[in-house]
Amino acid sequence: LDIVKKCCDDKTRKGYIFTGFIIATFFDYVKIDQQILAELAEFGIVFLMFTIGLEFSLNHMKRMKQEVFLFGILQVVLTAFLFTYLSIALFDLPLKSALVVGTALSLSSTAIVLTTLNDNGDIHRPYGRYALGILLFQDIAVIPILLLVSFLGKPSGSPSEIILGTLVSGFIVIFTLFVVGKYATTKFLGAVADSKKEELFILAILLIVLSASLFAHVFGFSYSLGAFIAGMLISESKYKHQIEADLVPFRDILLGLFFITVGLQINLAVVREYFFVIVGLTVAILLLKAIIIFLITVIFSFPKRAFKTALALAQVGEFSFAVFALAKSYQLVDNEVLQVLISVVVVSLIFTSLSVKHVRAFTNLFYQNPTEAMREPIGSSPISHHILVCGYSLLGQRTVEELKSQGIPYIAIEHDRSLVKLGEEKGDSVFFGNAASKRLLSSLDIKNATAVIIAIDNDEKIRLICEAIQSIDERIDIVLKVSDRRQIEKLSDLPIKSFVNQNETVAKLLVDQALKCEIA
């Protein structure tokens, strides 16, 4: 089902949710151990939080202070307060239940919104930057929200004892992971990278994620908190891109399982009984949330930009499922209420794929002032028209030096950690990773590269790299150094635009230089 969704240009997780719904409706899934399902769901969130931690950069946050800390804080606090108040006033929910509902509904969908904005090319527009900033703060806010739910669910202990114990445990976890963990992970990953065994590198990443998650859980925190911190520890290392490329398949599979378990929780009887309630709540939540986001952002920007931001973030995010699951484990919210809320979240996510994808069309229905659009600047774009150099051996190093001398932007990839370290010492832009990894190439924005220079001698590796590049975009130009015509014939089936024959080129230079010599 998800394959069908992808073929229809829909890259969200709705296919997994629908699969779970089908299983729950037409198959006897009651026999499945609910504890196993909960653990699968937890692992999905753990790996998602780790990848978010990888993208969490303090330097990036400094450049987006207003979007993250002003817009983000106001959006989460005001939205959570409004929905908490309405839950008590209109639905007579207890305070604890209302707080869970209010905080969960304040979150938006990081995965769906950012994926769609990136596909549309709007991630670098001003409204895309606003949405990104608010989502970044929401990702940070997930941790205290989960802690709040855990705090509300504590069966015993005075508030002061719980707060003191949480602070002490938090200090131990953060200090250990940031101070000891950062040093240990750097040394550990370096030693594993030196082995040049890809399977060991992947196992090392999994070990780091699971160890950090378990360590946080031992002190009473969620697994996801430890995973998030583990991601931050590696976020600025030279291994970041390769780690992200290696981990994405695990994240997507486990997150897919998480969304299937969400679909399994949808009760068709509840949907039938409360159909109009679900539709009404969805519309009300989307409108109220959009109004809050619009009012927050319109003060500091144009109405059109604020409207786009509100439309992009009006839905309820996938992390609300984790909040609801934790609340359910503490019995903070009635199961029937949770079923209705889960259905509301699913409907809002479906709406998101339409609203964000066609945000300009929706916006033009309300704002048709072209002058404002002209005044709205486009944000800075990532590096483009750069040369991607695969390999940083002697040939790769000389290629990089030539590119630098001509002022041409470049990025180099090398799988040998000693060569990466050498590049760092020279001040070259060299990243650790496997150049045949499609995800790594995509993370380095290969689609916007002017060309790819392969500075590697191994024919098998050259073939793997070329096939990976071709699978991303057949229009990408590839330049390759070969030793003789036999190698050209051997690699002629690959999409290589230009072969540089080493022997012929050197021979021509030798003859040219010889002809310049004078007879004594």
C-alpha positions in Angstrom: 0.0 0.0 0.0 2.8 2.4 0.8 4.4 1.6 -2.6 1.1 2.6 -4.3 1.1 5.8 -2.2 4.7 6.6 -3.3 3.7 6.0 -7.0 1.0 8.6 -6.5 3.7 11.1 -5.4 2.6 10.8 -1.7 5.6 10.3 0.5 3.8 10.4 3.8 3.1 7.5 6.2 -0.6 7.3 5.6 -0.1 4.1 3.7 1.2 2.4 6.9 -1.7 3.8 9.0 -4.2 2.6 6.4 -2.5 -0.8 6.5 -2.8 -1.0 10.2 -6.5 0.1 9.9 -7.2 -2.7 7.4 -5.5 -5.3 9.7 -7.5 -4.1 12.7 -10.8 -4.1 10.7 -10.6 -7.3 8.7 -8.2 -9.5 10.7 -8.1 -10.9 14.2 -5.3 -8.7 15.5 -6.5 -9.0 19.1 -4.2 -12.0 19.5 -1.2 -9.9 18.9 0.7 -9.1 22.1 -0.1 -5.4 22.9 3.2 -5.1 24.7 5.1 -6.1 21.5 3.2 -3.5 19.6 4.0 -0.8 22.2 7.7 -1.7 22.0 7.7 -1.5 18.2 6.1 1.9 18.4 8.7 3.1 20.9 11.6 2.0 18.7 10.1 3.9 15.8 10.1 7.1 17.9 13.6 6.4 19.2 15.1 6.3 15.8 13.1 9.3 14.6 14.3 11.3 17.6 17.9 10.3 16.9 17.7 11.5 13.3 16.2 14.8 14.6 19.1 15.1 17.0 21.5 14.7 14.0 19.9 17.7 12.4 19.9 19.8 15.6 22.7 22.3 15.3 23.3 25.1 17.8 24.9 27.3 15.2 21.8 26.8 13.0 19.6 27.7 15.9 21.5 31.0 16.5 20.7 32.1 13.0 17.0 31.4 13.6 16.4 32.8 17.0 13.2 34.6 16.2 11.6 31.6 14.3 12.6 29.0 16.8 12.5 30.7 20.2 9.9 33.4 19.7 7.5 31.9 17.2 8.1 28.4 18.5 7.5 29.1 22.2 4.5 31.3 21.5 2.9 28.7 19.3 3.4 25.7 21.6 2.4 27.6 24.8 -0.6 29.4 23.4 -1.9 26.4 21.5 -1.5 24.1 24.4 -3.2 26.6 26.8 -6.1 27.1 24.4 -6.8 23.4 23.8 -6.3 22.6 27.5 -8.9 25.3 28.4 -11.4 24.1 25.8 -10.9 20.5 26.9 -12.0 21.4 30.4 -14.7 24.0 29.5 -16.4 22.2 26.6 -15.7 18.5 27.3 -15.4 18.5 31.1 -12.1 16.6 31.0 -10.0 16.4 34.2 -7.0 18.8 34.4 -4.4 16.0 33.9 -6.3 14.7 30.8 -6.8 18.2 29.4 -3.1 18.9 29.8 -2.2 15.8 27.8 -4.7 16.7 25.1 -3.6 20.3 24.9 0.1 19.6 24.7 -0.4 16.8 22.1 -2.5 19.0 19.9 0.0 21.8 20.0 2.5 19.7 17.9 2.6 19.7 14.1 4.0 17.1 11.7 7.7 17.5 11.3 8.1 14.6 8.9 5.3 15.4 6.5 5.6 19.2 6.5 9.4 19.3 6.0 9.4 16.5 3.4 6.7 18.3 1.4 8.3 21.7 1.7 11.6 20.2 0.5 9.9 18.5 -2.4 8.2 21.8 -3.4 11.4 23.8 -3.0 9.7 26.0 -0.5 11.9 25.1 2.4 14.2 28.1 1.7 11.4 30.6 1.3 10.5 32.8 4.2 7.4 30.9 5.1 9.3 27.7 4.9 11.9 29.1 7.2 9.1 30.1 9.7 7.7 26.6 9.5 11.1 25.0 10.0 11.8 27.2 13.0 8.5 26.4 14.7 8.9 22.7 14.0 12.4 22.7 15.4 11.1 24.1 18.7 8.3 21.6 18.7 10.9 18.8 18.3 12.7 20.3 21.3 9.4 20.6 23.2 8.6 16.9 22.7 11.0 16.1 25.5 9.5 18.3 28.2 6.0 17.3 27.0 6.8 13.6 27.5 8.3 14.4 30.9 5.2 16.3 31.8 3.0 13.3 30.9 5.3 11.0 32.9 5.1 13.5 35.8 1.3 13.5 35.6 1.2 9.7 35.5 3.3 9.2 38.6 1.2 7.1 41.0 3.0 8.3 44.2 5.4 10.8 45.5 5.0 14.5 46.3 5.5 17.1 43.5 8.6 18.4 45.2 10.2 15.0 45.4 9.3 14.2 41.8 10.7 17.5 40.6 13.9 17.1 42.6 14.4 13.5 41.5 13.7 14.5 37.9 16.2 17.4 38.0 18.9 15.2 39.6 18.3 12.4 37.2 18.3 14.8 34.3 21.6 16.4 35.4 23.2 12.9 35.6 21.9 11.9 32.2 22.8 15.1 30.4 26.2 15.4 32.0 27.1 11.8 31.4 26.0 11.7 27.8 27.3 15.1 26.8 30.6 15.1 28.6 31.5 11.4 28.7 29.4 10.2 25.9 30.7 12.8 23.3 34.3 11.8 23.9 33.5 8.1 24.0 31.4 8.1 20.8 34.0 10.1 18.9 36.8 7.7 19.8 34.5 4.7 19.3 33.3 5.7 15.8 36.9 6.6 14.8 38.1 3.2 15.7 35.2 1.5 13.9 35.7 3.7 10.8 39.4 2.7 10.7 38.3 -1.0 10.2 36.6 0.0 6.9 33.9 -2.5 7.6 30.5 -0.9 6.7 28.5 -3.5 8.6 30.6 -2.8 11.8 30.0 0.9 11.3 26.2 0.4 11.1 26.3 -1.9 14.2 28.3 0.8 16.0 25.6 3.4 15.3 22.8 1.1 16.5 24.8 0.3 19.6 25.2 4.1 20.4 21.5 4.8 19.8 20.3 1.9 21.9 22.9 2.4 24.7 22.0 6.1 25.1 18.3 5.3 25.0 18.6 2.6 27.6 20.8 4.8 29.8 18.2 7.5 29.8 15.4 5.0 30.5 17.3 3.6 33.5 17.0 7.1 35.2 13.3 7.3 34.5 13.3 9.2 31.2 11.9 8.1 27.9 14.0 6.1 25.4 13.6 8.9 22.9 15.3 11.5 25.2 18.5 9.4 25.2 18.2 8.9 21.4 17.8 12.6 20.8 20.9 13.5 22.9 22.9 10.8 21.1 22.0 12.4 17.8 23.1 15.8 19.1 26.5 14.3 20.1 27.2 13.2 16.6 25.5 16.1 14.8 28.6 18.1 14.2 31.0 15.2 13.5 32.5 14.3 10.1 30.5 11.1 10.3 27.1 12.8 10.4 26.1 12.3 6.7 27.2 8.7 6.5 25.4 7.9 9.8 22.2 9.5 8.6 22.5 7.6 5.3 23.0 4.3 7.1 20.3 4.8 9.7 17.5 6.1 7.5 16.4 2.6 6.3 16.2 1.5 10.0 14.3 4.6 10.9 11.8 4.3 8.0 11.1 0.6 8.7 10.7 1.0 12.4 8.7 4.2 12.0 6.6 2.4 9.4 5.9 -0.3 12.0 5.0 2.5 14.5 2.4 4.0 12.1 1.0 0.5 11.5 0.5 0.1 15.2 -1.3 3.5 15.2 -3.6 2.2 12.4 -4.2 -0.9 14.5 -5.6 1.3 17.3 -8.3 2.9 15.1 -11.6 1.4 16.1 -14.0 1.3 13.3 -16.9 1.2 15.7 -15.7 4.4 17.3 -15.3 6.1 14.0 -18.8 5.1 13.0 -20.3 6.2 16.3 -18.4 9.5 16.5 -18.0 10.3 12.8 -19.4 13.8 12.9 -17.6 14.5 16.2 -14.3 13.5 14.5 -14.9 15.7 11.5 -16.1 18.6 13.6 -13.1 18.4 15.9 -10.7 18.1 13.0 -12.1 21.2 11.4 -12.1 23.1 14.7 -8.5 22.2 15.6 -7.2 23.1 12.1 -8.9 26.5 12.2 -8.0 27.4 15.8 -4.4 26.3 15.4 -4.1 28.1 12.1 -5.5 31.3 13.6 -3.0 31.2 16.5 0.0 30.6 14.2 -1.2 33.4 11.8 -1.6 35.9 14.6 1.9 35.1 16.0 3.7 35.4 12.7 1.7 38.2 11.0 3.0 40.7 13.6 6.5 40.2 12.3 5.9 39.6 8.6 3.5 40.0 5.7 -0.1 38.5 6.0 0.5 36.3 2.9 3.6 34.7 4.5 1.9 34.3 7.8 -1.1 32.6 6.1 1.2 30.1 4.3 2.9 29.3 7.6 -0.4 28.8 9.4 -1.7 26.6 6.6 1.5 24.5 6.7 1.4 23.9 10.4 -2.3 23.6 11.2 -2.4 19.9 11.5 -1.6 17.7 14.5 1.7 16.0 14.3 2.8 12.3 14.5 4.5 12.9 17.9 1.0 13.3 19.4 0.7 9.5 18.9 3.7 9.0 21.3 2.1 11.4 23.8 -1.2 9.5 23.6 0.6 6.2 23.9 2.4 7.3 27.0 -0.8 8.8 28.5 -2.6 5.5 27.8 0.1 3.6 29.7 -0.5 5.9 32.7 -4.3 5.7 32.2 -4.4 9.5 32.1 -7.0 9.7 29.3 -10.0 7.5 28.6 -9.4 5.0 25.9 -12.5 6.1 23.9 -11.4 9.7 24.0 -8.0 8.6 22.7 -9.6 6.7 19.9 -11.5 9.8 18.8 -8.3 11.9 19.1 -6.2 9.4 17.1 -8.8 9.5 14.3 -8.7 13.3 14.4 -4.9 13.3 14.0 -5.1 10.8 11.1 -7.6 13.0 9.2 -5.5 16.2 9.9 -2.4 14.4 8.5 -4.3 13.5 5.3 -5.3 17.2 5.0 -1.7 18.2 5.4 -0.5 16.4 2.3 -3.0 18.5 0.3 -2.7 21.8 2.0 1.1 22.0 2.0 1.5 20.6 -1.5 -0.9 23.3 -2.9 -0.2 26.0 -0.4 0.2 28.7 -3.1 -3.1 27.9 -4.7 -4.9 28.0 -1.3 -3.1 31.3 -0.4 -4.0 32.9 -3.7 -7.7 32.4 -3.0 -7.4 34.8 -0.1 -4.4 37.0 -1.1 -4.2 38.2 -4.7 -1.9 41.2 -4.1 1.1 40.7 -6.4 3.1 43.6 -4.8 3.4 41.7 -1.5 4.6 38.6 -3.3 7.2 40.8 -5.0 8.3 42.2 -1.7 8.7 38.8 -0.1 12.3 37.7 -0.5 13.4 34.2 -1.1 15.6 32.7 1.6 19.1 31.6 0.9 19.5 28.3 -1.0 21.9 25.5 -0.1 25.2 25.1 -2.0 24.6 24.6 -5.7 26.5 24.4 -8.9 29.3 22.7 -6.9 31.6 19.9 -8.0 31.3 16.6 -6.1 34.6 14.8 -5.8 34.4 11.1 -5.0 37.7 10.0 -3.4 40.4 12.0 -1.6 43.5 10.1 -2.5 46.4 11.8 -4.3 44.3 12.4 -7.4 41.3 13.6 -5.3 43.6 16.0 -3.3 45.1 17.4 -6.5 41.6 17.9 -7.9 40.4 19.7 -4.8 43.4 22.0 -4.9 42.7 22.9 -8.6 39.0 23.6 -7.7 40.0 25.8 -4.8 42.5 27.7 -6.9 39.8 28.5 -9.4 37.3 29.4 -6.7 34.9 26.6 -7.6 32.7 25.3 -4.8 33.1 21.6 -4.1 32.4 18.8 -1.7 34.6 15.7 -1.4 33.7 12.2 -0.1 36.2 9.8 1.3 35.8 6.5 3.1 39.3 6.4 4.6 39.2 8.2 8.0 43.0 9.1 7.8 42.4 10.9 4.5 39.4 12.7 5.9 41.5 13.8 8.8 44.2 15.0 6.4 41.6 17.0 4.5 40.4 18.6 7.7 44.0 19.6 8.5 44.2 21.3 5.1 40.9 23.0 5.6 39.3 21.1 2.7 35.5 20.3 2.7 35.9 16.5 3.0 33.2 14.3 4.5 33.5 10.7 5.7 31.2 8.3 3.8 30.6 5.8 1.1 30.3 7.6 -2.2 28.1 4.7 -3.5 25.3 5.5 -1.0 22.3 7.1 -2.6 21.2 8.7 0.6 24.6 10.2 1.3 24.8 11.6 -2.2 21.3 13.1 -1.8 22.2 14.6 1.5 25.1 16.4 -0.2 22.7 17.9 -2.7 24.0 16.0 -5.8 21.0 17.1 -7.9 22.2 20.7 -7.8 25.9 19.8 -8.5 27.5 20.9 -11.8 29.3 17.6 -12.2 30.7 14.6 -10.3 34.4 13.8 -10.5 35.3 10.2 -9.6 38.9 10.1 -8.4 38.9 6.4 -7.6 40.8 3.6 -9.4 38.7 0.5 -8.4 36.3 -0.4 -11.3 33.8 -2.1 -9.0 33.5 0.9 -6.8 33.3 3.2 -9.8 30.4 1.1 -11.2 28.6 1.2 -7.8 29.0 5.0 -7.6 27.8 5.6 -11.2 24.8 3.4 -10.6 23.9 5.2 -7.4 24.2 8.6 -9.2 22.1 7.4 -12.2 19.3 6.2 -9.9 19.1 9.7 -8.4 19.2 11.7 -11.6 20.3 10.5 -15.0 21.1 14.1 -16.1 24.0 14.4 -13.6 27.4 14.7 -15.5 30.1 12.3 -14.4 33.8 12.8 -15.2 36.2 9.8 -14.7 39.9 9.2 -15.0 40.8 6.0 -16.8 44.2 4.3 -17.4 43.6 3.0 -20.9 41.0 2.3 -23.6 40.3 -1.2 -22.2 39.0 0.4 -19.0 36.8 2.8 -21.1 35.3 -0.2 -23.0 34.7 -2.0 -19.7 32.8 1.0 -18.2 31.1 2.1 -21.5 27.7 1.0 -20.3 27.8 3.5 -17.4 26.3 7.0 -17.7 29.8 8.7 -17.8 29.9 11.9 -19.8 33.6 12.3 -20.1 36.6 9.9 -19.8 40.0 11.3 -19.2 42.5 8.8 -20.5 45.5 9.1 -18.2 48.0 7.6 -20.6 46.9 9.5 -23.7 46.7 12.8 -21.8 50.2 12.3 -20.3 51.6 11.1 -23.6 50.2 14.2 -25.4 51.7 16.5 -22.7 55.1 14.7 -23.0 55.1 15.2 -26.8 54.1 18.8 -26.6 56.9 19.5 -24.1 59.4 17.6 -26.3 58.5 19.6 -29.4 59.2 22.8 -27.5 62.7 21.7 -26.9 65.5 23.1 -29.1 68.2 21.1 -30.8 71.5 21.8 -29.1 
